[in-house]
Amino acid sequence: MRYKIVGDNLQMVIIEINPGERIYSQAGALNHMSGNVRMEAKARGGILKGLSRVISGETFFLVEYEAVGGPGIVAFSGSYPGKIMALELDGSTDYILERGAFLAAEEGVDVSTTLTRRLSAGFFGGEGFILQKATGVGTMWITGAGDFIKYNLKPGQVLRVDTGHIVAFESTVEYEVERAGGLKTMLFGGEGLFLAKLTGPGRVILQSMSLPALAAAIVPFLPKRS
């Protein structure tokens, strides 16, 4: 299996698959595919796992792709301006993903729902209690708004982040939420009431654009219904 990521700030990933290889994606992620690729919507993991995906903000059905009679290509793109990144899972490192970050993966990668470890993160983290966890062996492709910023945190190293800018982090990273400074800063600092506190060790992937902030900026310019 080979792939290439093309484009600048409106990227897509083009994946070449051979007969016997399968990949799957979120419903609606397909951009184009060759004529010999067969696609089928499946509730991977069964009904309960499908329902858990819906609770986490994703789709009940995932779409599987398989080349028939020879190599084929499948291309996926995100639903907003941004980047695509490939993550290689070797079975020793799991990733926690924000809602909407998962794009596609090889068959050996399993993406399931997971609960935030701390109640404060669930109540105030902006993503609720339910996130996604990627495990297994293979390549997974994620998408983010704007550009990606990556950090490799050392043990005990802390990164404070606006919750809308988190894309993914290794499961070794501790995730909690704390107040964004004192009362005056919380009310008038313009950064919201809470920030995410990420404590290493582990890799952290952020996005330069916050989708809630982008949506709020666009709303005043939308046509008004008469």
DOBATOR-968563 format. One record per residue: residue number from 1; x, y, z of N, C-alpha, C in turn; residue in one letter. Coordinates in nm, 3 decimals. Layout:
BEGIN
    nr        nX        nY        nZ       caX       caY       caZ        cX        cY        cZ   rest
   NUM         X         Y         Z         X         Y         Z         X         Y         Z      a
...
This chain:
BEGIN
    nr        nX        nY        nZ       caX       caY       caZ        cX        cY        cZ   rest
     1     0.085    -0.120     0.000     0.000     0.000     0.000     0.089     0.124     0.000      m
     2     0.059     0.215    -0.093     0.132     0.341    -0.101     0.032     0.456    -0.097      r
     3     0.079     0.573    -0.057    -0.010     0.688    -0.053     0.070     0.816    -0.074      y
     4     0.000     0.921    -0.114     0.061     1.053    -0.121    -0.045     1.155    -0.080      k
     5     0.002     1.257    -0.011    -0.084     1.367     0.033    -0.056     1.485    -0.059      i
     6    -0.161     1.534    -0.124    -0.145     1.641    -0.222    -0.223     1.764    -0.180      v
     7    -0.183     1.879    -0.236    -0.251     2.004    -0.204    -0.177     2.082    -0.099      g
     8    -0.226     2.201    -0.071    -0.165     2.290     0.027    -0.252     2.300     0.151      d
     9    -0.352     2.386     0.148    -0.442     2.400     0.262    -0.579     2.340     0.237      n
    10    -0.594     2.270     0.127    -0.717     2.194     0.097    -0.671     2.055     0.052      l
    11    -0.611     1.982     0.143    -0.540     1.861     0.106    -0.632     1.740     0.087      q
    12    -0.581     1.644     0.012    -0.642     1.512     0.003    -0.531     1.408     0.007      m
    13    -0.566     1.287     0.047    -0.472     1.176     0.046    -0.518     1.077    -0.060      v
    14    -0.426     1.036    -0.148    -0.453     0.939    -0.253    -0.381     0.811    -0.216      i
    15    -0.456     0.702    -0.199    -0.401     0.576    -0.150    -0.412     0.471    -0.259      i
    16    -0.303     0.403    -0.286    -0.302     0.294    -0.382    -0.313     0.162    -0.305      e
    17    -0.415     0.084    -0.336    -0.436    -0.043    -0.267    -0.430    -0.158    -0.368      i
    18    -0.377    -0.269    -0.321    -0.368    -0.391    -0.402    -0.480    -0.487    -0.365      n
    19    -0.513    -0.582    -0.452    -0.614    -0.683    -0.416    -0.576    -0.751    -0.285      p
    20    -0.673    -0.767    -0.198    -0.649    -0.827    -0.068    -0.625    -0.726     0.042      g
    21    -0.595    -0.602     0.004    -0.578    -0.495     0.103    -0.709    -0.419     0.118      e
    22    -0.739    -0.381     0.241    -0.862    -0.306     0.268    -0.830    -0.183     0.352      r
    23    -0.900    -0.077     0.323    -0.897     0.041     0.408    -1.041     0.081     0.436      i
    24    -1.059     0.161     0.538    -1.194     0.208     0.569    -1.186     0.355     0.608      y
    25    -1.300     0.423     0.597    -1.305     0.566     0.624    -1.437     0.602     0.688      s
    26    -1.444     0.726     0.737    -1.571     0.780     0.779    -1.662     0.794     0.658      q
    27    -1.792     0.778     0.678    -1.888     0.801     0.570    -1.880     0.946     0.526      a
    28    -1.873     0.968     0.395    -1.868     1.102     0.341    -1.728     1.155     0.317      g
    29    -1.623     1.076     0.349    -1.486     1.124     0.333    -1.432     1.102     0.192      a
    30    -1.497     1.018     0.111    -1.447     0.985    -0.023    -1.444     1.108    -0.114      l
    31    -1.330     1.124    -0.185    -1.319     1.227    -0.289    -1.333     1.163    -0.427      n
    32    -1.254     1.061    -0.457    -1.270     0.985    -0.582    -1.201     0.851    -0.567      h
    33    -1.229     0.758    -0.661    -1.166     0.627    -0.659    -1.167     0.570    -0.800      m
    34    -1.079     0.473    -0.825    -1.074     0.411    -0.957    -1.191     0.314    -0.974      s
    35    -1.219     0.279    -1.099    -1.339     0.200    -1.130    -1.336     0.059    -1.077      g
    36    -1.217     0.005    -1.042    -1.210    -0.132    -0.995    -1.210    -0.143    -0.843      n
    37    -1.241    -0.034    -0.776    -1.248    -0.036    -0.630    -1.392    -0.058    -0.587      v
    38    -1.411    -0.155    -0.500    -1.545    -0.186    -0.447    -1.558    -0.124    -0.308      r
    39    -1.669    -0.055    -0.284    -1.693     0.007    -0.154    -1.819    -0.050    -0.091      m
    40    -1.816    -0.063     0.041    -1.930    -0.120     0.113    -1.938    -0.057     0.252      e
    41    -2.057    -0.006     0.286    -2.079     0.051     0.419    -2.100    -0.062     0.519      a
    42    -2.031    -0.054     0.631    -2.041    -0.157     0.733    -2.043    -0.093     0.872      k
    43    -2.114    -0.157     0.961    -2.110    -0.117     1.102    -1.996    -0.194     1.168      a
    44    -1.875    -0.150     1.147    -1.757    -0.221     1.198    -1.766    -0.236     1.349      r
    45    -1.748    -0.361     1.393    -1.755    -0.388     1.536    -1.893    -0.418     1.587      g
    46    -1.995    -0.410     1.499    -2.130    -0.442     1.541    -2.212    -0.319     1.579      g
    47    -2.335    -0.344     1.620    -2.430    -0.235     1.648    -2.384    -0.149     1.764      i
    48    -2.336    -0.211     1.872    -2.296    -0.134     1.990    -2.180    -0.040     1.958      l
    49    -2.085    -0.090     1.882    -1.971    -0.006     1.846    -2.015     0.106     1.752      k
    50    -2.110     0.074     1.662    -2.163     0.177     1.574    -2.234     0.287     1.652      g
    51    -2.313     0.246     1.752    -2.382     0.344     1.836    -2.284     0.429     1.915      l
    52    -2.176     0.367     1.962    -2.076     0.442     2.036    -2.008     0.546     1.947      s
    53    -1.993     0.514     1.818    -1.938     0.614     1.726    -2.031     0.732     1.710      r
    54    -2.160     0.706     1.704    -2.258     0.814     1.693    -2.251     0.904     1.816      v
    55    -2.239     0.843     1.934    -2.229     0.920     2.057    -2.105     1.008     2.056      i
    56    -1.997     0.959     1.995    -1.873     1.037     1.991    -1.872     1.140     1.880      s
    57    -1.984     1.152     1.806    -1.995     1.253     1.702    -1.954     1.206     1.565      g
    58    -1.932     1.075     1.547    -1.892     1.022     1.416    -2.010     0.948     1.354      e
    59    -1.985     0.874     1.244    -2.092     0.809     1.172    -2.113     0.664     1.221      t
    60    -2.238     0.618     1.217    -2.269     0.481     1.258    -2.199     0.382     1.165      f
    61    -2.210     0.406     1.035    -2.147     0.318     0.937    -2.011     0.373     0.896      f
    62    -1.916     0.283     0.877    -1.789     0.316     0.815    -1.788     0.251     0.676      l
    63    -1.707     0.303     0.587    -1.706     0.253     0.449    -1.574     0.181     0.424      v
    64    -1.582     0.054     0.379    -1.464    -0.024     0.347    -1.440    -0.022     0.195      e
    65    -1.313    -0.022     0.157    -1.273    -0.017     0.016    -1.177    -0.131    -0.013      y
    66    -1.198    -0.196    -0.129    -1.114    -0.309    -0.170    -1.097    -0.306    -0.321      e
    67    -0.973    -0.323    -0.369    -0.946    -0.326    -0.513    -0.975    -0.466    -0.568      a
    68    -1.034    -0.472    -0.686    -1.071    -0.599    -0.749    -1.001    -0.610    -0.885      v
    69    -0.927    -0.721    -0.904    -0.866    -0.748    -1.035    -0.736    -0.675    -1.061      g
    70    -0.685    -0.602    -0.965    -0.560    -0.527    -0.984    -0.555    -0.409    -0.890      g
    71    -0.442    -0.338    -0.888    -0.430    -0.222    -0.799    -0.535    -0.116    -0.831      p
    72    -0.575    -0.042    -0.730    -0.671     0.067    -0.747    -0.632     0.184    -0.658      g
    73    -0.696     0.296    -0.677    -0.670     0.413    -0.594    -0.800     0.460    -0.529      i
    74    -0.785     0.514    -0.408    -0.896     0.576    -0.335    -0.842     0.707    -0.278      v
    75    -0.918     0.813    -0.290    -0.875     0.944    -0.241    -0.977     0.998    -0.141      a
    76    -0.925     1.054    -0.032    -1.010     1.111     0.072    -0.969     1.257     0.097      f
    77    -1.067     1.337     0.136    -1.039     1.477     0.171    -1.122     1.515     0.292      s
    78    -1.075     1.618     0.362    -1.148     1.667     0.479    -1.267     1.752     0.438      g
    79    -1.346     1.792     0.535    -1.467     1.870     0.507    -1.449     2.019     0.534      s
    80    -1.325     2.062     0.560    -1.297     2.202     0.586    -1.152     2.229     0.547      y
    81    -1.113     2.356     0.528    -0.975     2.387     0.489    -0.877     2.338     0.596      p
    82    -0.777     2.264     0.553    -0.681     2.214     0.651    -0.587     2.111     0.592      g
    83    -0.522     2.039     0.681    -0.417     1.945     0.645    -0.460     1.801     0.673      k
    84    -0.388     1.707     0.612    -0.402     1.564     0.637    -0.266     1.511     0.679      i
    85    -0.264     1.424     0.778    -0.140     1.366     0.827    -0.156     1.215     0.842      m
    86    -0.050     1.142     0.810    -0.048     0.997     0.831     0.019     0.966     0.963      a
    87    -0.043     0.879     1.043     0.015     0.832     1.167     0.040     0.681     1.154      l
    88     0.160     0.638     1.189     0.195     0.496     1.182     0.181     0.435     1.321      e
    89     0.092     0.338     1.334     0.073     0.267     1.460     0.144     0.133     1.453      l
    90     0.225     0.103     1.555     0.300    -0.022     1.555     0.256    -0.117     1.666      d
    91     0.142    -0.088     1.729     0.092    -0.174     1.836     0.138    -0.134     1.974      g
    92     0.239    -0.047     1.981     0.291    -0.006     2.112     0.241     0.131     2.156      s
    93     0.189     0.208     2.061     0.144     0.344     2.091     0.001     0.364     2.043      t
    94    -0.086     0.407     2.132    -0.224     0.440     2.098    -0.238     0.591     2.089      d
    95    -0.338     0.634     2.013    -0.366     0.777     2.000    -0.509     0.807     2.046      y
    96    -0.525     0.920     2.113    -0.657     0.973     2.145    -0.687     1.084     2.044      i
    97    -0.806     1.079     1.983    -0.841     1.172     1.876    -0.960     1.258     1.917      l
    98    -0.957     1.384     1.875    -1.074     1.469     1.894    -1.183     1.430     1.794      e
    99    -1.303     1.476     1.815    -1.413     1.450     1.722    -1.380     1.507     1.586      r
   100    -1.402     1.428     1.482    -1.381     1.474     1.346    -1.239     1.461     1.295      g
   101    -1.144     1.417     1.380    -1.005     1.408     1.337    -0.979     1.285     1.250      a
   102    -1.049     1.173     1.276    -1.026     1.051     1.200    -1.079     1.064     1.058      f
   103    -0.994     1.026     0.961    -1.033     1.030     0.821    -1.042     0.890     0.762      l
   104    -0.934     0.812     0.770    -0.932     0.677     0.713    -0.819     0.598     0.778      a
   105    -0.820     0.465     0.757    -0.717     0.381     0.817    -0.710     0.247     0.745      a
   106    -0.595     0.182     0.761    -0.582     0.044     0.716    -0.663    -0.048     0.806      e
   107    -0.688    -0.168     0.756    -0.775    -0.261     0.827    -0.721    -0.298     0.964      e
   108    -0.588    -0.297     0.981    -0.528    -0.337     1.109    -0.540    -0.234     1.219      g
   109    -0.594    -0.117     1.188    -0.611    -0.011     1.288    -0.756    -0.012     1.335      v
   110    -0.775    -0.008     1.466    -0.910    -0.006     1.523    -0.933     0.129     1.589      d
   111    -1.043     0.194     1.551    -1.080     0.323     1.610    -1.209     0.304     1.688      v
   112    -1.203     0.329     1.817    -1.319     0.309     1.905    -1.336     0.430     1.995      s
   113    -1.447     0.436     2.065    -1.471     0.548     2.156    -1.401     0.523     2.288      t
   114    -1.368     0.631     2.356    -1.306     0.622     2.487    -1.356     0.737     2.572      t
   115    -1.356     0.718     2.703    -1.400     0.822     2.795    -1.281     0.903     2.841      l
   116    -1.303     1.033     2.863    -1.198     1.114     2.922    -1.173     1.064     3.064      t
   117    -1.047     1.074     3.106    -1.008     1.016     3.234    -1.051     1.099     3.353      r
   118    -1.073     1.226     3.332    -1.109     1.315     3.442    -1.244     1.380     3.414      r
   119    -1.326     1.392     3.520    -1.457     1.454     3.504    -1.445     1.598     3.457      l
   120    -1.342     1.671     3.505    -1.327     1.810     3.464    -1.305     1.819     3.315      s
   121    -1.229     1.726     3.258    -1.206     1.727     3.114    -1.335     1.702     3.039      a
   122    -1.421     1.614     3.094    -1.547     1.585     3.028    -1.644     1.701     3.032      g
   123    -1.651     1.768     3.148    -1.746     1.878     3.161    -1.702     2.004     3.086      f
   124    -1.571     2.035     3.092    -1.526     2.164     3.044    -1.429     2.157     2.927      f
   125    -1.400     2.037     2.878    -1.297     2.023     2.776    -1.338     2.057     2.636      g
   126    -1.466     2.087     2.613    -1.509     2.126     2.480    -1.541     2.007     2.391      g
   127    -1.496     1.886     2.427    -1.522     1.767     2.347    -1.615     1.670     2.419      e
   128    -1.657     1.705     2.543    -1.743     1.615     2.619    -1.665     1.498     2.675      g
   129    -1.738     1.398     2.725    -1.673     1.282     2.785    -1.619     1.185     2.681      f
   130    -1.674     1.187     2.560    -1.643     1.086     2.461    -1.543     1.137     2.358      i
   131    -1.430     1.069     2.348    -1.333     1.095     2.243    -1.315     0.965     2.166      l
   132    -1.214     0.956     2.082    -1.187     0.833     2.008    -1.046     0.785     2.039      q
   133    -1.029     0.654     2.035    -0.898     0.594     2.062    -0.860     0.504     1.946      k
   134    -0.741     0.525     1.890    -0.692     0.444     1.779    -0.584     0.349     1.829      a
   135    -0.604     0.219     1.801    -0.509     0.117     1.843    -0.480     0.025     1.724      t
   136    -0.382    -0.066     1.741    -0.354    -0.165     1.638    -0.225    -0.138     1.565      g
   137    -0.216    -0.195     1.444    -0.096    -0.184     1.363    -0.137    -0.142     1.221      v
   138    -0.075    -0.037     1.171    -0.104     0.010     1.036    -0.101     0.161     1.028      g
   139    -0.143     0.212     0.913    -0.143     0.357     0.888    -0.283     0.413     0.908      t
   140    -0.290     0.526     0.973    -0.415     0.598     0.991    -0.395     0.741     0.942      m
   141    -0.497     0.797     0.879    -0.490     0.934     0.831    -0.586     1.020     0.910      w
   142    -0.535     1.133     0.959    -0.618     1.225     1.035    -0.623     1.359     0.963      i
   143    -0.722     1.439     0.997    -0.739     1.570     0.934    -0.755     1.676     1.042      t
   144    -0.707     1.796     1.011    -0.718     1.907     1.105    -0.742     2.037     1.030      g
   145    -0.791     2.138     1.100    -0.822     2.268     1.039    -0.699     2.357     1.040      a
   146    -0.672     2.420     0.927    -0.553     2.505     0.918    -0.428     2.420     0.902      g
   147    -0.326     2.451     0.980    -0.200     2.377     0.976    -0.182     2.295     1.103      d
   148    -0.097     2.193     1.094    -0.064     2.111     1.211     0.056     2.170     1.285      f
   149     0.053     2.160     1.416     0.166     2.193     1.501     0.191     2.071     1.590      i
   150     0.313     2.021     1.592     0.345     1.897     1.663     0.445     1.922     1.775      k
   151     0.421     1.856     1.889     0.512     1.863     2.003     0.538     1.722     2.054      y
   152     0.661     1.697     2.095     0.696     1.574     2.166     0.727     1.613     2.310      n
   153     0.632     1.592     2.399     0.646     1.633     2.538     0.733     1.534     2.615      l
   154     0.822     1.588     2.695     0.904     1.505     2.784     0.823     1.471     2.909      k
   155     0.867     1.371     2.986     0.795     1.338     3.110     0.779     1.460     3.200      p
   156     0.656     1.490     3.237     0.628     1.603     3.324     0.617     1.737     3.254      g
   157     0.651     1.742     3.126     0.641     1.869     3.052     0.494     1.900     3.025      q
   158     0.456     2.027     3.045     0.316     2.067     3.037     0.294     2.161     2.918      v
   159     0.184     2.139     2.849     0.141     2.227     2.740    -0.004     2.264     2.766      l
   160    -0.032     2.393     2.772    -0.169     2.440     2.792    -0.225     2.487     2.658      r
   161    -0.345     2.439     2.624    -0.398     2.457     2.489    -0.546     2.494     2.496      v
   162    -0.589     2.586     2.412    -0.732     2.607     2.391    -0.789     2.477     2.337      d
   163    -0.896     2.428     2.398    -0.945     2.294     2.367    -0.984     2.276     2.221      t
   164    -1.023     2.382     2.154    -1.063     2.372     2.014    -0.948     2.349     1.919      g
   165    -0.824     2.354     1.969    -0.708     2.336     1.883    -0.642     2.198     1.897      h
   166    -0.697     2.112     1.980    -0.641     1.978     1.996    -0.692     1.887     1.885      i
   167    -0.600     1.813     1.821    -0.637     1.715     1.719    -0.617     1.573     1.772      v
   168    -0.499     1.544     1.823    -0.468     1.409     1.870    -0.350     1.414     1.966      a
   169    -0.341     1.312     2.051    -0.224     1.298     2.137    -0.209     1.152     2.176      f
   170    -0.086     1.112     2.204    -0.061     0.974     2.246    -0.127     0.948     2.380      e
   171    -0.168     0.823     2.400    -0.241     0.789     2.523    -0.155     0.799     2.648      s
   172    -0.024     0.815     2.632     0.063     0.836     2.747     0.052     0.979     2.801      t
   173    -0.007     1.069     2.723    -0.022     1.208     2.766    -0.144     1.221     2.856      v
   174    -0.126     1.285     2.969    -0.237     1.307     3.062    -0.314     1.431     3.020      e
   175    -0.447     1.417     3.015    -0.534     1.523     2.965    -0.630     1.566     3.076      y
   176    -0.623     1.694     3.112    -0.718     1.750     3.207    -0.745     1.895     3.170      e
   177    -0.839     1.956     3.241    -0.879     2.093     3.210    -0.865     2.178     3.334      v
   178    -0.816     2.299     3.318    -0.800     2.391     3.430    -0.849     2.529     3.391      e
   179    -0.869     2.614     3.491    -0.916     2.750     3.466    -0.814     2.830     3.388      r
   180    -0.864     2.919     3.304    -0.776     3.004     3.223    -0.737     3.127     3.303      a
   181    -0.662     3.109     3.413    -0.617     3.220     3.495    -0.720     3.259     3.599      g
   182    -0.708     3.383     3.649    -0.800     3.434     3.750    -0.933     3.472     3.692      g
   183    -1.022     3.522     3.778    -1.159     3.553     3.737    -1.161     3.658     3.626      l
   184    -1.080     3.764     3.637    -1.079     3.869     3.536    -1.032     3.814     3.401      k
   185    -0.928     3.730     3.406    -0.877     3.670     3.282    -0.981     3.578     3.220      t
   186    -1.051     3.501     3.304    -1.153     3.409     3.254    -1.267     3.484     3.185      m
   187    -1.305     3.601     3.242    -1.421     3.673     3.189    -1.386     3.764     3.073      l
   188    -1.264     3.821     3.074    -1.232     3.924     2.976    -1.108     3.893     2.893      f
   189    -1.049     3.777     2.911    -0.926     3.744     2.838    -0.950     3.701     2.696      g
   190    -1.076     3.670     2.661    -1.108     3.633     2.524    -1.069     3.492     2.485      g
   191    -1.021     3.411     2.580    -0.976     3.276     2.549    -1.067     3.169     2.608      e
   192    -1.184     3.210     2.657    -1.273     3.113     2.718    -1.243     3.096     2.866      g
   193    -1.322     3.013     2.931    -1.308     2.996     3.075    -1.205     2.891     3.113      l
   194    -1.178     2.797     3.022    -1.091     2.685     3.057    -0.991     2.656     2.946      f
   195    -0.877     2.600     2.985    -0.775     2.553     2.892    -0.749     2.406     2.920      l
   196    -0.707     2.334     2.817    -0.666     2.194     2.836    -0.521     2.193     2.884      a
   197    -0.493     2.106     2.978    -0.357     2.086     3.028    -0.310     1.948     2.985      k
   198    -0.210     1.945     2.900    -0.154     1.820     2.849    -0.016     1.801     2.912      l
   199     0.002     1.686     2.978     0.127     1.659     3.049     0.194     1.536     2.990      t
   200     0.322     1.551     2.951     0.396     1.442     2.890     0.434     1.332     2.986      g
   201     0.484     1.220     2.931     0.546     1.212     2.798     0.448     1.176     2.686      p
   202     0.488     1.215     2.565     0.410     1.174     2.449     0.397     1.283     2.346      g
   203     0.348     1.241     2.231     0.332     1.330     2.116     0.197     1.398     2.120      r
   204     0.195     1.527     2.085     0.072     1.606     2.081     0.063     1.671     1.943      v
   205    -0.055     1.665     1.881    -0.078     1.726     1.750    -0.191     1.827     1.764      i
   206    -0.162     1.952     1.729    -0.258     2.060     1.738    -0.292     2.111     1.599      l
   207    -0.403     2.187     1.589    -0.441     2.251     1.464    -0.441     2.403     1.485      q
   208    -0.399     2.476     1.382    -0.387     2.621     1.397    -0.522     2.692     1.396      s
   209    -0.623     2.627     1.342    -0.755     2.688     1.331    -0.854     2.614     1.421      m
   210    -0.932     2.690     1.495    -1.039     2.633     1.577    -1.170     2.640     1.500      s
   211    -1.233     2.525     1.478    -1.359     2.525     1.401    -1.470     2.604     1.469      l
   212    -1.487     2.594     1.603    -1.589     2.678     1.666    -1.562     2.828     1.646      p
   213    -1.433     2.867     1.655    -1.400     3.008     1.635    -1.426     3.049     1.490      a
   214    -1.393     2.960     1.394    -1.419     2.989     1.253    -1.569     3.004     1.228      l
   215    -1.648     2.914     1.285    -1.793     2.922     1.266    -1.848     3.051     1.324      a
   216    -1.800     3.091     1.441    -1.847     3.214     1.505    -1.810     3.337     1.422      a
   217    -1.694     3.332     1.355    -1.651     3.445     1.273    -1.734     3.457     1.145      a
   218    -1.784     3.344     1.094    -1.860     3.343     0.969    -2.005     3.382     0.989      i
   219    -2.062     3.347     1.105    -2.205     3.367     1.129    -2.253     3.509     1.099      v
   220    -2.182     3.616     1.139    -2.234     3.751     1.111    -2.245     3.783     0.963      p
   221    -2.176     3.709     0.878    -2.176     3.737     0.735    -2.273     3.648     0.657      f
   222    -2.341     3.557     0.725    -2.436     3.471     0.656    -2.563     3.550     0.621      l
   223    -2.626     3.518     0.508    -2.750     3.588     0.471    -2.857     3.569     0.576      p
   224    -2.928     3.676     0.603    -3.037     3.671     0.700    -3.168     3.637     0.628      k
   225    -3.245     3.548     0.690    -3.375     3.517     0.634    -3.473     3.632     0.656      r
   226    -3.546     3.665     0.553    -3.641     3.776     0.566    -3.773     3.727     0.622      s
